[in-house]
């Protein structure tokens, strides 16, 4: 059975829209990451796609997890319990990092019994952690260049590197322990110099902190690892070679290195199948109305600045066409320049590489539910 035949079979059985998660591909992505970066422990960024079955697959492979909310933490925690593992309260010390630098007071209270590893980037957050989650280990997030990344993060998160040692000293002064330094070069980073500069800044901070009496043993290099959506994306293997060289040059083997890959693990592991529910011609252009849109799986076009080309199951001369989602909002526009053959109501389309930052943001706007999720190769 061919790939497209399998997609059609699944959509016929389960209806559309249907979001198909290929766990064999997720496992292959994890193995590729670990082989390319042998010193790095992968902490899967749950926000990229929070489906519990993905967390289960990656946990079985040996992954750890980056969470940004208590519900994300519970996805990981409950998966371990379902697998029959002993979910100790201190298990997250080596399996989870709470990598959101800003946390609700209520969340800190919920996390404290688990003795979490949490990030911070300012004095006020440090005071909150001390008051409400005193058993936490800390990771200081610094601001680093995000030039050339698809999604920039440095304007919202990260302490200025010049303030880093002062923030480390302040934490120790309050009785907390800083375990590591973290950074994020921006999502879908296509400028590898961002990583090089960030690692050099981190090495400098580690040296100064050690000279002030506080040795730090963890580096979290965040995410941003490029996914080959199109030909202009640089090779992950090229980045890995550069990173490995810098790790060996700047950091002794005793330094533990973490990373937070999200997109890298799931982007190419998921496919959406959607159906034409209406058609029209507007200003001479064919327009197709689909049962999925930007309020649902195609939300990544809005929030992640990503495009997911539509592909038809049928052949024919292709024309520039428009594709819209099912809601009553004109904002629900998937594309105004999609090359598609002549389609009829009931025809199917599919979009590949749609696993990251897509279905995770689906809504029930206008009462339309998110796509049904189907798992294959579990």
N, C-alpha and C positions, 0 to 999 in steps of 0.2 A: 504494500500500500504506500503510495507516495505521500509526501508531506501535505499537499493540498487536499488529497483525498481524505486524509485523516481529519483535517480541519473541517471539511464538509460533513463527515460522518458524525463528529462531535456536535456540530451545530444542529444537525438534523435530530439528534437524540435529545439535546438539552435546550434547544431554542437559542435565540439571540436577543441581546448581545451576550456573548460568552467569552470569558477571559481565561485563557489556557496557560497554566503554569507547568513548565517542563522541568522536573526535578533532576533529571539526568544532566541537563545543561547547567543547573545551579551547582551540582557536584563538580562538574568539569571546570567551572569558573573558579570554584574554591581551590581545586587542585592546582590550577594554573597560577593563581595568586601565591599560594604557599611555595610552589616550586621556584617561581621567579624571585620571591623575597623570603628566603629561608630564615632570616633573623626576625621576621615580623609576625607577630600573632594577629590574626584577623579578627577584629571586633565588628561584626556585621551591623551596619547602621539600619536599625529596624524601621526608621521612618521612610526609607526608600520603598519598602513594600512590607507592611506589617502582618501579612497573612501568617497565622500561627503555624501552618504546615511548612512554610519556608524556614521559620525559626527551628522547627523540629529537624528538618533535613540538615541544616547547617550545624546544629548542635551535635548531631550524630557524626558529622565530618570532623568535629573538633573545634569549631568556631566559638569565639566569645561574642559579646554583643555590646553595641553602643545604643543606649536608650536616651530619650529626651523627655519622657513623662513617666509617671507612675503606671498608667495603663500599659505602656510599652514594656516596662519592667516586668509587669505581671504576665505578659505574653511569654516572656522567656522563663520566668519562674514556674508558671503552670505547666509549660512544656516539659521541663525537667521532671516535675512530679508525675506527669502522665507517662513518661518513659520509665518510671519506676526507679528513678535515681533518688538518692537521699538529698533532698533540697534543704541543706543546712542554712541557718540564717546568715552565716558568713560565706556562703558559696559564691556570692557575687564578687568577692574579693579578686577572683581570677577569672570570672566569667562575664561580668558586666561593668561598664563604666557609664555613669550618668553624665553625659557630655553636654547637657544644656547648662550654660553658665548662670542662667537666671531661673530660680526655682521658687515656687510658692511655699510659704511657711508650712501649709498643711502637707505638702509633698515631703518636705524635709522631715517632719514628724513621722510620716509613713516609712521613709527610707531608713531612719536611724537604727532600728533594730537589726538591720541587715549589714551594718558596718560598711556602708558603700564607699566606692571610689567616685568622687564627684569633682566637676570642674568649677572654677571661679575665675573672675577677671577684674574684680574691684573690691575695695575695702568694705562697702556696704553688704555685698554678698557674703564676704568673709564673716562679718558680724552675725548675719542670719544663720549661717552654718554653725557657728560656735554656739549660738543660743538654742537652736532647734535640731541640730544633727551632729552633736559633738563627737560621735564615734566614727565620723567620716574620715577617710583619707583624701587628701586634696591633690588636684592636678591644676596647675596654673595655665590658663590659655593665654597665649600671646598673639598679638596682631602681626600678620605677615603679609607680604605682597600677594595680591589676587589678580594681577594683570593677566589678561588673556583667558580667564576662566569664564565659563558660560553663566554661572551664578556666583556673584560676588558676596562674600560674607564678612569681610574685615571691617566694614563700616558699622556693623551691629555688634560684633563680638571680638574680644581679645584686648588684653592690656598692652599698652605701649611697651616695647622691649626695654626702654630706659627705666620703666617703673617696675620691672619684673622682680628684681632682687629685693626691692623694698617691700613688695607684696608677699614675697616668700618669707622675709624676716618677720613681717607683721603676723603672718599665720603662726609661725613657731612661737612668737611672743605670747600669743593668746592660748597656747597649749595644743594647737592643732599640728598635724604633720603633713608637710607637702611631699607627696610621693613622686610627682612627675611634672613635666612641662608638655603642653599640647599646642598644636596649631592646626589651621585648616587653610589650604591655599586656594579654596574656591572650588565649586563643583564643576566636573568635566573640565579639568585643567589641561590646557593645550600649550602651556608655557612652562616647561620643566624647570626653568630658572627660578620659579617661585619656590619649588622644593629646596633647591640648592641654597638659596638665601635664607630660607626658614631654618634649615639644619645648621647653618653657620651661626645664626642668631641664637639658636638653642644651645649650641656648644659653648658659646660665649657666656650665656647665662649660667649654665652648669658650672663653668670654671669659677665665675665670680661668687656664686652661691657656696661652692666648696671652700673658697678662700675665706668666707665669712662663717665657716663652721657647720654648714648644712649641705651634706652630699645628697644629691637626687639621683635616683636610679631608673626612672621610667621616662621614656619619650613616646608621645603619642603624635604620630605624623598626620592624623586626620584622614580625610578621604580625597576626593577629586580625581581619582585614577580614571584615565580616559577610556571611554567605550567607543568602539568603531561604528558609530552611527553612519558615517559617510567617509569618503576617501581623504578628506582634509584633516581628519583626526590623527594625531601622532600615535606611534606605537607604544603600547604599555610595556613591551619587552625592552624598548630603548630606555624608557623611564626607569625600569627596574635595574638595569645595568648601572645607570647613573646613581641611583639611590644606594645600591649595594656598595659602590665605590666610596661614597660619602660616609656611609655607616662605618666602614672599616677605617677610613681616614680620621674621623672625628670622635668616635666613641669606642671605648674598650668593650670587650665581650660581656662584661658584667652589667652593662646597660641593657635593660629590657626595652624592646621597641614594639609599640602597638600601632595599629592603623584601623581606620573606620570605613572600610569599603562598603558601600551600599549599592549604588548604581552598577558597579563592576560585577557584583554577584547576581543581579536579577534583571538588568535591562534587556539582555538578549534572550532571556529564558521565558518570555511571555509573549503571547500573540492574542490579539483581539479579533473576533469574527463578528461583524455587524451586518445588518440587513437594510436594504433600500425599502423605506416605508412610504415614500412619495417622490414624485418627480415633476419638474416644470421646466420651461424655457424662459429665461429672463434676460432681456437685452441680447438675445441671440445665443446665450450660453446655457448648456444643459445644467440643471441644478438638481441635485439628489439629496433627499432628506433621509437620514439614517436613524436607527434606534439607539445610537450612542453618540455622545457629543462632548463639548468642553466642560460641561457640568458633571461629567462622569469620567470615563476612562481617558478621554482626550484632554483632561485637565492639565496634563503635563505641558501642553502647548502654552498655557497661560502662566502656570506657576514655575515651570522648569525650563521655559524658553526652548522647547524641543519640538521638532516636527516628526510626524509619523506618517509617511507616505501610504496612501491607500492602494491596495492591489486588488484587482478583480480576478475571479475564478474563470471568467469567460474571455475569449479572444475577440478581436475586432479592431477596427480603426479607432485610435485614441484621439479624443478631443479635449481641449481645455475645458474643464468642468468645475462647478462649485459643489461643495459638500457641506451640509448643515446637520446639526444635531436635532433632537426631537422636541426641544422645549420651545416655548413661545417667545423667547428672548432672541433678538437679532445678534446679540453677542455670541450666541451658540453657533459659531461659524467654524467649521473644521478647516476648510481651505477654499479659496476662490480661484485656485490655479492648479487643479489636480488633473493629471492626464488619465482619462478613463475611457473605456469603450462605451458604446450605447448600452445603457442598463435599463432594466424593467423593474417594476415594483415586485419585491420578493427576491431579487438577486442578492447575492452575498458579496461582501468585500472583507478584506482582512488587513490588519496593520501589525507589523513585526516590531521587535525591539522596543516594546511598550511596557516593560515590566517595572521600571523605576519611576517613582514620583508621578504616578498616573492613577491607577485605581485607588491608591491610598487616599486621594483627595476627592473621591466621588461623593456626590451629594444625592439628596432625594428631591432636588428642585423640580417644581411642577408636579411632584408626585411620581416622577420616573425613578425607579430603583436602579442601583448600580448593576453592572453586568454580573451574570452568574459566574462563579469561579469553578473551574474544573482542573483537577490535577492529573498529570500523566507521568509515567516512569517513576513512581514513588518507590 
